[in-house]
Each structure stands twice: as structure tokens, then as C-alpha cells.
Amino acid sequence: MEDGGHMKCYIERSIEDKDLIEFLYENAINQQFYFVEKIYEDMKNYDFNYIICKNKNNVLGAMPFILYKNKYGNIIHSMPYVGYGGIVSDMSNKEEIYSLIINFLKEYAKKENVILTTICMYPFYNDYELYKKYFDADFERKNFYQYLDLNEDVFKNMTSKFRGNLRRNIKKSQNYGVKLVESYSLEDLYQWYHHVYLKRLNETGCAIYPYSVFETYIRYYDKNRVKMVYGKLDDKIIAGGLFLNQGLSVDNFMRVVDGDYFHTQVGTFIDHWSIEYAKKTGARYYNWQSCDSIDSPIFKYKKDWGSKSGYHYYLTKITGDISQFKRIPLEIIKESYKGIYVMPYEAFENQ
């Protein structure tokens, strides 16, 4: 247990502490919430943990993470398959809490023979300088994201051409008979995941998230934190989007359209719905998250909405001996650590 005088840190595996549950509900983004543990329940070697920082009975900070055990080397990551992670803290003691949790994390990593520890930052916490000071990463992977500032007039920020096209494309989708349906039915989720999501991502070669990621959000989270919306044509699901209300932002976590139905403009229809939803929540930002590259058609599409670009970071600390690990061929690393970010590929000697 890390002792910061009046504050203490410890590991929690069973989430039964009512103070912790209340703290997370009021402060955490969805990826830091305790329900996320259910994503990893059936995954081999994924050990889910929280570092808790407490002052007597008051929870002041927390950090969920996965300890992934592998014969080539143990890895800590926050959080596989769901993107953002890291520390959530009480704002009045933020620097001290970050310092205590990070120091505890480093000591825990050494005790568990962890060779690499990675934190993927939520972009709107503005905590990069704290991580830089206390985590002192050996590797930083800078990752862009796109967002809309909802304090501004979103639709006024669009180009006039795109604004006109937006109206026409929504009308076009409606004229095709597309209907948007908010649904938390597991049957609808199954149809979208297996017949739209998997199909499209196999076509594009993008990373595929396990079904448990989407099932967990749909089954366990309050509907004021998660929205699942489908585009249906003649009762057939042709598109779907999962949106996470983080409080400070609404994140477009995953929006996928069956390529056979691009012509219906259902993707634009869903995006417009989700931005209107984000504005109603009182969130400051609509977060498109990232895409494959800055010069891609998807990047341009989001930019046409009036989006701005920012950066968040994958921060990786060497917490053990990686002299042998970095000599392992990348093909073996990719196969052995699916879904787990270990360190930048360029750090490996056999690329």
C-alpha cells in the first residue's frame, strides 16, 4: 500500500466498495467505470484491477488497468479494446493523487514482473503535464483525434457547400425509407455486429473489437451514459452507432455502415442525430475520435463538419528488462499481444 500521509493507494479487484462506485459514477468516463471489467471476463490472461486512492473513507482517485500475462513478457495497459483510460481524480488534490497512483503503479509493475506499462490518455482531462512529470514515459505515441466544440455554432462552422449537402443527404436518406432506431436489444446488437460491423471491418482491414465490448455497454450501462442507434431499411439493420456520454464529451465510439448501403446516406443521418444528441446533453465536445490517417476521406468528411484536430498520447514506461523482448519479430508480437498495445513498432529491432 502506497502511503501519501493522509492518502493511501491500494489494489482493488472486487468492486463492492460503495464509496468507489459513487466516485466513479460521478467522475469517471465510461472506460474507467467498473462495468468495463465484464468485457474481459472470458479473455485469457486479462487480469482486471483498480488502483484506488483514499483519504479515510473518501475515494479521491482511481485507475483501472489490465495486467496481461504472457510468456514473452507481462504488460500493463489501460484499457485494451476501449481506447481511453488512465487516472480519474478529485480536482482539489489532482497533482498529489496522480503522483501517488503513478508511483504505486510503477511499484506494482515491478512486483508483477511487468516489462512495459502503457496509459492511453483521455484527451479532455488536460493532464499530459502531470503524466510527463510523474510517469516520465520512455515512449510517447502521439495520436490525433477530431472534435467539435459544442460551445460554438457547429452548423455555422461548416462550409456552406457541406451545410447544403448535409440537408440534402439527410432528406435523401429519409426518402429511401431509412429510419433511425434507438435500441438496446441484444438481438439487434447481434445482427449489427455480425452482419454489418464484422463485414465492413474485414473489408477495410481495421482492428476488430470483441463482441463483449459492445455487449457490455449495451447490457450494463445506464442509458444516459450510452446510446446505441441503428439505421434500418425495411426492418433490416444497415448501420449502427455507439455513442458514449462522458460528461465533458460525447464520443462517437463506433459508427459502421454496411458498404452496400452507402448510397442511402445513413451514416450522415446517424452522425447528425448524434451531434444533436450531444448538444442536448450539455457536453462541451463532440469527439469523433481518430481515423486511419490525416489525409484520408474520413478525416476530410469530419473536417467538413467544422471539426478541429487535437492530440492525445499513448504513454509507455519501461518497467523491466526489454533487451530480449525488443528482439522478438513483430509477427510474433502482433499474434501474442492481440488488442494489447506494448510499445511503438519502431522500438523493435526485427521489424
C-alpha positions as CSV (number, residue, x, y, z in Angstrom):
1,M,0.0,0.0,0.0
2,E,1.3,3.4,-1.0
3,D,1.0,5.9,1.8
4,G,0.9,9.6,1.0
5,G,0.4,10.8,4.6
6,H,-3.4,11.3,4.7
7,M,-3.9,9.4,1.4
8,K,-3.3,5.7,0.7
9,C,-3.3,3.7,-2.5
10,Y,-4.1,0.0,-2.8
11,I,-5.3,-2.6,-5.4
12,E,-9.0,-3.4,-5.6
13,R,-10.2,-6.4,-7.7
14,S,-13.8,-6.9,-6.5
15,I,-15.8,-3.8,-6.9
16,E,-18.0,-3.8,-3.8
17,D,-16.9,-0.5,-2.2
18,K,-19.9,1.8,-2.3
19,D,-17.7,4.9,-2.0
20,L,-15.7,3.8,-5.0
21,I,-18.9,3.1,-7.1
22,E,-20.3,6.5,-6.2
23,F,-16.9,8.2,-7.0
24,L,-16.7,6.5,-10.4
25,Y,-20.3,7.3,-11.3
26,E,-19.8,11.0,-10.6
27,N,-16.3,11.4,-12.0
28,A,-15.2,8.7,-14.4
29,I,-15.6,8.4,-18.1
30,N,-17.2,5.2,-19.3
31,Q,-13.9,3.4,-20.0
32,Q,-13.0,3.9,-16.3
33,F,-16.3,2.7,-15.0
34,Y,-16.4,-0.6,-13.1
35,F,-18.8,-2.3,-15.6
36,V,-15.9,-2.4,-18.1
37,E,-14.5,-5.4,-16.2
38,K,-17.1,-7.5,-17.8
39,I,-15.5,-7.0,-21.2
40,Y,-12.5,-9.1,-20.1
41,E,-14.2,-11.8,-18.1
42,D,-13.8,-14.5,-20.7
43,M,-10.5,-13.4,-22.1
44,K,-7.5,-15.5,-21.2
45,N,-4.7,-13.8,-19.1
46,Y,-6.5,-10.4,-18.8
47,D,-6.3,-9.5,-15.1
48,F,-8.6,-6.5,-14.3
49,N,-7.6,-4.2,-11.4
50,Y,-8.2,-0.8,-9.9
51,I,-5.7,1.3,-8.1
52,I,-7.7,3.2,-5.5
53,C,-6.5,6.3,-3.7
54,K,-8.4,7.0,-0.5
55,N,-8.4,9.5,2.4
56,K,-10.0,7.6,5.2
57,N,-13.4,6.6,3.7
58,N,-13.3,9.1,0.8
59,V,-12.2,7.9,-2.6
60,L,-10.1,10.6,-4.2
61,G,-8.8,8.9,-7.3
62,A,-8.8,5.6,-9.2
63,M,-7.2,4.0,-12.2
64,P,-8.4,0.8,-13.9
65,F,-5.9,-1.3,-15.8
66,I,-5.3,-4.7,-17.3
67,L,-2.3,-6.9,-16.3
68,Y,-1.8,-9.1,-19.3
69,K,0.4,-12.1,-18.6
70,N,2.4,-13.7,-21.5
71,K,5.4,-15.9,-21.7
72,Y,7.3,-13.2,-23.7
73,G,6.7,-10.6,-21.0
74,N,3.9,-9.2,-18.8
75,I,2.3,-6.0,-19.9
76,I,0.1,-3.4,-18.2
77,H,-2.4,-1.5,-20.4
78,S,-5.2,0.9,-19.7
79,M,-7.6,-0.1,-21.3
80,P,-7.5,-2.7,-24.1
81,Y,-10.2,-2.5,-26.8
82,V,-11.9,0.5,-25.3
83,G,-9.4,3.2,-26.0
84,Y,-9.1,5.8,-23.3
85,G,-8.1,5.1,-19.7
86,G,-5.7,6.5,-17.1
87,I,-6.4,8.2,-13.9
88,V,-9.6,9.8,-12.7
89,S,-9.2,12.1,-9.7
90,D,-10.7,14.6,-7.3
91,M,-9.9,18.0,-8.7
92,S,-8.9,19.6,-5.4
93,N,-5.9,17.2,-4.9
94,K,-5.2,16.3,-8.5
95,E,-1.4,16.5,-8.6
96,E,-0.9,14.7,-5.3
97,I,-3.3,11.9,-6.4
98,Y,-1.6,11.5,-9.8
99,S,1.8,11.3,-8.1
100,L,0.6,8.6,-5.6
101,I,-1.3,6.5,-8.1
102,I,1.6,6.6,-10.7
103,N,4.2,5.7,-8.0
104,F,2.0,2.9,-6.8
105,L,1.6,1.7,-10.4
106,K,5.3,1.6,-11.0
107,E,6.0,-0.4,-7.8
108,Y,3.1,-2.8,-8.6
109,A,4.6,-3.3,-12.2
110,K,8.0,-4.3,-10.7
111,K,6.4,-6.7,-8.3
112,E,4.4,-8.4,-11.0
113,N,7.5,-8.6,-13.4
114,V,5.8,-6.2,-15.9
115,I,8.2,-5.1,-18.6
116,L,6.1,-2.3,-20.2
117,T,3.3,-0.2,-18.8
118,T,1.1,1.9,-21.1
119,I,-1.5,4.6,-20.3
120,C,-3.8,5.8,-23.1
121,M,-4.9,9.4,-22.2
122,Y,-8.5,10.7,-22.4
123,P,-7.9,13.9,-24.5
124,F,-10.1,16.3,-22.5
125,Y,-8.7,15.8,-19.0
126,N,-5.7,18.2,-19.7
127,D,-3.4,16.0,-17.7
128,Y,-0.5,15.5,-20.1
129,E,1.9,17.6,-18.0
130,L,1.1,15.6,-14.9
131,Y,1.9,12.3,-16.7
132,K,5.0,13.9,-18.1
133,K,6.2,14.9,-14.6
134,Y,5.3,11.7,-12.7
135,F,5.0,8.9,-15.2
136,D,8.0,10.0,-17.2
137,A,7.3,7.8,-20.2
138,D,10.1,6.3,-22.2
139,F,7.9,6.2,-25.4
140,E,5.2,8.6,-26.4
141,R,2.9,7.8,-29.3
142,K,1.1,10.9,-30.4
143,N,-2.4,10.2,-31.8
144,F,-4.7,12.7,-33.5
145,Y,-8.4,13.0,-32.9
146,Q,-11.1,15.3,-34.3
147,Y,-13.8,17.1,-32.4
148,L,-16.4,19.7,-32.4
149,D,-16.6,22.4,-29.8
150,L,-20.3,22.5,-28.9
151,N,-20.0,25.9,-27.3
152,E,-19.7,27.2,-30.8
153,D,-22.3,27.2,-33.6
154,V,-21.5,23.8,-35.1
155,F,-23.5,24.2,-38.2
156,K,-22.4,27.7,-38.8
157,N,-18.8,26.5,-38.8
158,M,-19.4,24.2,-41.7
159,T,-18.7,25.3,-45.3
160,S,-21.9,26.5,-47.0
161,K,-21.5,23.7,-49.5
162,F,-21.3,21.0,-46.9
163,R,-24.2,22.5,-45.0
164,G,-26.4,22.4,-48.1
165,N,-25.3,18.8,-48.9
166,L,-26.0,17.8,-45.3
167,R,-29.6,18.8,-45.6
168,R,-30.0,17.1,-48.9
169,N,-28.3,13.9,-47.7
170,I,-30.5,13.6,-44.6
171,K,-33.5,14.1,-46.8
172,K,-32.2,11.6,-49.3
173,S,-31.8,9.0,-46.5
174,Q,-35.3,9.6,-45.3
175,N,-36.6,9.3,-48.9
176,Y,-35.0,5.9,-49.2
177,G,-37.1,4.9,-46.2
178,V,-34.2,4.8,-43.7
179,K,-35.4,5.0,-40.1
180,L,-33.2,5.7,-37.1
181,V,-34.0,3.5,-34.1
182,E,-32.6,3.7,-30.6
183,S,-32.4,0.1,-29.4
184,Y,-30.7,-1.9,-26.6
185,S,-31.9,-5.2,-27.8
186,L,-29.2,-7.9,-27.8
187,E,-30.8,-9.3,-30.9
188,D,-30.3,-6.0,-32.8
189,L,-26.8,-5.8,-31.5
190,Y,-26.0,-9.3,-32.7
191,Q,-27.4,-8.6,-36.2
192,W,-25.4,-5.3,-36.5
193,Y,-22.1,-6.8,-35.1
194,H,-22.1,-10.0,-37.2
195,H,-23.7,-8.7,-40.4
196,V,-22.6,-5.0,-40.6
197,Y,-19.6,-4.4,-38.3
198,L,-17.6,-7.6,-39.0
199,K,-18.4,-7.4,-42.7
200,R,-17.2,-3.8,-43.1
201,L,-14.1,-4.0,-40.9
202,N,-13.0,-7.2,-42.7
203,E,-13.4,-5.2,-45.9
204,T,-11.3,-2.3,-44.6
205,G,-8.7,-4.4,-42.7
206,C,-9.3,-2.4,-39.5
207,A,-8.9,-3.7,-36.0
208,I,-11.9,-5.6,-34.8
209,Y,-13.2,-5.2,-31.2
210,P,-14.6,-8.3,-29.5
211,Y,-18.4,-8.6,-29.2
212,S,-18.1,-8.3,-25.4
213,V,-17.1,-4.6,-25.8
214,F,-20.4,-3.7,-27.3
215,E,-22.5,-6.1,-25.3
216,T,-21.1,-4.7,-22.0
217,Y,-22.0,-1.1,-22.9
218,I,-25.5,-2.2,-24.1
219,R,-26.4,-4.5,-21.2
220,Y,-24.9,-2.8,-18.1
221,Y,-24.5,0.9,-18.6
222,D,-27.3,3.5,-17.9
223,K,-28.9,4.8,-21.0
224,N,-27.9,8.4,-20.0
225,R,-24.3,7.2,-20.4
226,V,-24.6,5.1,-23.6
227,K,-26.7,5.5,-26.8
228,M,-27.0,2.8,-29.4
229,V,-28.7,3.9,-32.6
230,Y,-29.3,1.8,-35.8
231,G,-30.2,2.7,-39.3
232,K,-32.9,0.4,-40.5
233,L,-34.3,-0.1,-44.0
234,D,-37.4,-2.3,-44.3
235,D,-36.6,-3.5,-40.8
236,K,-33.1,-4.6,-41.9
237,I,-30.2,-3.1,-39.9
238,I,-27.9,-1.5,-42.4
239,A,-25.9,0.7,-40.0
240,G,-25.3,1.4,-36.3
241,G,-23.5,3.8,-34.0
242,L,-22.5,3.5,-30.3
243,F,-22.1,6.8,-28.6
244,L,-20.6,7.4,-25.1
245,N,-21.7,10.3,-22.9
246,Q,-18.5,11.1,-20.9
247,G,-19.9,14.2,-19.4
248,L,-17.3,16.5,-20.8
249,S,-17.6,15.0,-24.3
250,V,-19.9,12.7,-26.2
251,D,-17.7,10.2,-28.1
252,N,-18.5,8.6,-31.4
253,F,-17.1,5.3,-30.2
254,M,-18.1,3.2,-33.2
255,R,-20.3,4.0,-36.2
256,V,-20.3,1.5,-39.0
257,V,-22.4,1.2,-42.2
258,D,-22.9,-1.8,-44.5
259,G,-21.0,-0.8,-47.6
260,D,-23.9,-1.9,-49.8
261,Y,-25.9,0.9,-48.4
262,F,-23.6,3.9,-48.5
263,H,-25.8,5.4,-51.2
264,T,-28.6,5.8,-48.7
265,Q,-26.5,8.4,-46.7
266,V,-27.5,6.6,-43.5
267,G,-24.0,7.3,-42.0
268,T,-24.6,11.1,-42.3
269,F,-28.1,10.7,-40.9
270,I,-26.8,8.9,-37.8
271,D,-23.9,11.4,-37.4
272,H,-26.3,14.3,-37.5
273,W,-28.5,12.6,-34.9
274,S,-25.6,12.0,-32.6
275,I,-24.4,15.6,-32.7
276,E,-27.8,16.9,-31.9
277,Y,-27.9,14.4,-29.0
278,A,-24.5,15.6,-27.8
279,K,-25.7,19.2,-27.8
280,K,-28.7,18.3,-25.6
281,T,-26.5,16.6,-23.0
282,G,-24.6,19.8,-22.2
283,A,-21.3,18.2,-23.2
284,R,-18.6,20.6,-24.2
285,Y,-17.2,18.5,-27.0
286,Y,-18.3,16.0,-29.7
287,N,-15.4,13.6,-30.1
288,W,-15.1,11.9,-33.4
289,Q,-12.0,10.1,-32.1
290,S,-9.4,9.1,-34.6
291,C,-9.2,7.6,-38.1
292,D,-6.6,5.9,-40.2
293,S,-4.7,9.0,-41.4
294,I,-4.9,12.8,-41.7
295,D,-5.2,12.7,-45.5
296,S,-8.0,10.1,-45.6
297,P,-11.5,10.7,-46.9
298,I,-12.9,10.0,-43.4
299,F,-10.7,12.8,-42.0
300,K,-11.9,15.2,-44.7
301,Y,-15.5,14.2,-44.1
302,K,-15.2,15.1,-40.4
303,K,-13.3,18.3,-41.2
304,D,-16.2,19.3,-43.4
305,W,-18.4,19.3,-40.4
306,G,-16.2,22.1,-39.0
307,S,-14.1,19.8,-36.8
308,K,-10.9,20.7,-35.2
309,S,-7.9,18.4,-34.5
310,G,-6.1,17.7,-31.3
311,Y,-3.7,15.1,-29.9
312,H,-3.7,12.6,-27.1
313,Y,-1.0,10.2,-26.2
314,Y,-0.1,6.5,-25.6
315,L,2.5,6.8,-22.8
316,T,4.7,3.8,-22.2
317,K,7.1,3.3,-19.4
318,I,9.8,0.6,-19.4
319,T,9.3,-1.2,-16.0
320,G,11.5,-4.2,-16.6
321,D,14.2,-5.6,-18.9
322,I,13.1,-5.4,-22.5
323,S,16.5,-6.3,-24.1
324,Q,15.3,-9.7,-25.2
325,F,11.7,-8.6,-25.8
326,K,12.6,-6.0,-28.4
327,R,14.3,-8.6,-30.5
328,I,11.2,-10.7,-30.9
329,P,9.8,-10.5,-34.5
330,L,6.8,-8.2,-34.9
331,E,4.7,-11.0,-36.4
332,I,5.0,-12.9,-33.0
333,I,4.3,-9.7,-31.0
334,K,1.2,-9.0,-33.0
335,E,-0.1,-12.5,-32.6
336,S,0.8,-12.8,-28.9
337,Y,-0.5,-9.4,-27.8
338,K,-3.7,-9.0,-29.9
339,G,-5.6,-6.0,-28.6
340,I,-2.7,-5.0,-26.3
341,Y,-0.5,-2.0,-27.1
342,V,3.0,-2.8,-26.0
343,M,5.3,-0.1,-27.4
344,P,5.9,1.6,-30.8
345,Y,6.8,-0.8,-33.5
346,E,10.0,1.2,-34.4
347,A,11.4,0.3,-31.0
348,F,11.6,-3.3,-32.0
349,E,14.8,-4.5,-33.7
350,N,13.3,-7.0,-36.0
351,Q,10.5,-5.0,-37.8
